[in-house]
């Protein structure tokens, strides 16, 4: 692995961080992608970002339904004095 070839604007000294594999610069100086730029790329990224189903519309609706059933059962228990 090589060191980053970027230089400081103020001191004119080279960056001492390790470069990303296959690149000449570190992650701070352009070694890592900043994300998709085109509309198609952004759309694909939005679809791929979902890591779990916790916040999907279907999951939230299911959660609301479960909370409603819990509330209903608590009301019924109070009614019967339990």
Number of C-alpha atoms within 10 A of each C-alpha: 10 15 16 22 18 19 13 10 8 6 7 9 11 13 17 13 16 15 22 19 11 9 16 18 21 21 15 13 16 15 16 12 7 7 9 12 8 9 9 10 12 13 11 12 13 10 10 9 8 11 7 7 10 11 11 11 10 11 12 13 12 12 14 12 12 12 12 12 12 12 12 12 12 12 12 12 11 10 9 7 7 7
